Amino acid sequence: MIANRMKDYVKGSSVIRAMFEEGKIMAEKYGKENVYDFSLGNPNVQAPCEVNNAIKEIVEEENSVFLHGYMNNSGYEDVRKTIADSINKKFDTSFNETNIVMTVGAAGGLNVVLKTLLDPMDEVIVFAPYFGEYRSYVSNYDGKIVEVEPDLLTFQLNLADFEAKITNKTKAVIINNPNNPTGVIYSEETIKALSDILNKKSKELGIDIYLIADEPYRELAYDGEEVVYLTKYYDNTIVGYSYSKSLSLPGERIGYLVLPDELSDSDDIKAAANVATRILGFVNAPSLMQRVIAKCIDAKVNVEVYDKNRKLLYDSLVSYGFTCVKPQGAFYLFMKTPCEEMEFVNEAKKHHILLVPGSSFGCKGYVRIAYCVSYETIEGSLNGFMELAKKYGLS
Ligand SMILES: Cc1ncc(COP(=O)(O)O)c(C=O)c1O
C-alpha cells in the first residue's frame, strides 16, 4: 500500500497536469488546431540554435568518460565559475564558483534549499497567488506553508499582511519574480520595503529568515521592465534559477542556486546544499547540460514571440470587458472570472479553451492563461473568449 501522504498527493494531483492531459484528448477528438490549450507553462519558442550546436560540439570534442561521469555534487567547478562571472557582469555582484550549486531545474533547486533549511514545522511564507508546487516542496520536509493574502488591485506583495504573518517559526520566504501566475514584476520600491521588514523582524525575533528568490522567468520581461537582483537588497537571500524557460529547456532539467557568502551560516549552507543534492537522489545536475550552459552563457530565446502574444491576448480580453492586471513578465495572464471560477473553467471548455483555476495558486475567482502558445492559438481562441464575455454580460 502506498504511504498515506502520497494518497493525498495523488488525490489532489496537479490540476495543471490534469488539464494538459485533457487537452491532448480534446485535440484528438476535435483536431489540434481547434483546441486552445492555455494550461501548461511549456515554452513554444525554440531553444536558441547555440544549444544544439553546443551539444554537437561537446559530444564530438569532449572525452566521453569525463563528459558522462560523476563530478562534484554541486556541479563542475569551471561551469559554476562561468555562471558566477556572468552574474557578476550583469548585476555587479562578486560571486565565485563556491557560491553556485548546479541543480535539476528550479524545482530541484527549491527542494535542495528546503531540505537544507527546514526542520519539521518550520514556517515558509509564500505570497498568494503562488506556484502551487511550493506546497508539496515545503511539505516534503515537514515544513508549514503560510500564505500571505493577495493584493488584488496590483498583485504586488501585500507587505502589511506579510509583516503580520512573520513569527519566531518563520524560516524562509519565497518570492517568484517575474511571477507565475500573475506576470507581475516586483518594483525596486517593493523589494526595498520587503527587505526592511525582513531585517527588522529578524532582529526583533532574534532569528535568521532566508529569502528564496525563485527566478525561472528572470529573462522574460517586457517593455524594458527591470527585474532587480535580490542579493543586493537583503543579505540572507538565496537565488534559484533555471534554464527551463529562459532557454526553453524544461525537459533537460538544468538550473542553479546562488548561495552568497553574506548568508548567515553560509559555509554550513553550502556544505548542506551539496549533501542535499546527493541524498535527495539527484546526485548532480545533468552533466552534458551543465557543459552546454557554460557554452551558451549569453544565448537568449526570442522573447518578442511571447510579447506579441501578450499584447494580443491582453488587449483583446480587456476590450471584451474582462478584468486583468497587464503582465509585465513571464508568460502568464491572471484573469478575474465573472462567475465562480470552476463554472468559468467549464464554460470555457465548451469553447475548447483550457484554463487553470486560480485556487491552484491560492487565489480563488481567477483563471491563469499560459500564453506560451502559438499566435494562431491565441487568435483562434478569441471568438470563444468574446462569447464568454457576452454570456456573462461583460460586453
Ligand atoms: C514559479 C516556478 N518555479 C519553479 C518552476 C519549476 O521550474 P523547472 O522546470 O526549472 O524545475 C516553475 C515551472 O513552471 C515555476 O513556474
The ligand as a Gaussian input file, in Angstrom:
#p B3LYP/6-31G(d) Opt

LIG

0 1
 C        7.443000      29.748000     -10.349000
 C        8.065000      28.478000     -10.781000
 N        9.045000      27.953000     -10.036000
 C        9.636000      26.807000     -10.384000
 C        9.251000      26.119000     -11.513000
 C        9.938000      24.843000     -11.872000
 O       10.786000      25.063000     -12.953000
 P       11.776000      23.941000     -13.506000
 O       11.113000      23.342000     -14.701000
 O       13.021000      24.684000     -13.870000
 O       12.006000      22.977000     -12.429000
 C        8.235000      26.634000     -12.324000
 C        7.782000      25.897000     -13.521000
 O        6.829000      26.189000     -14.165000
 C        7.618000      27.840000     -11.939000
 O        6.634000      28.376000     -12.654000

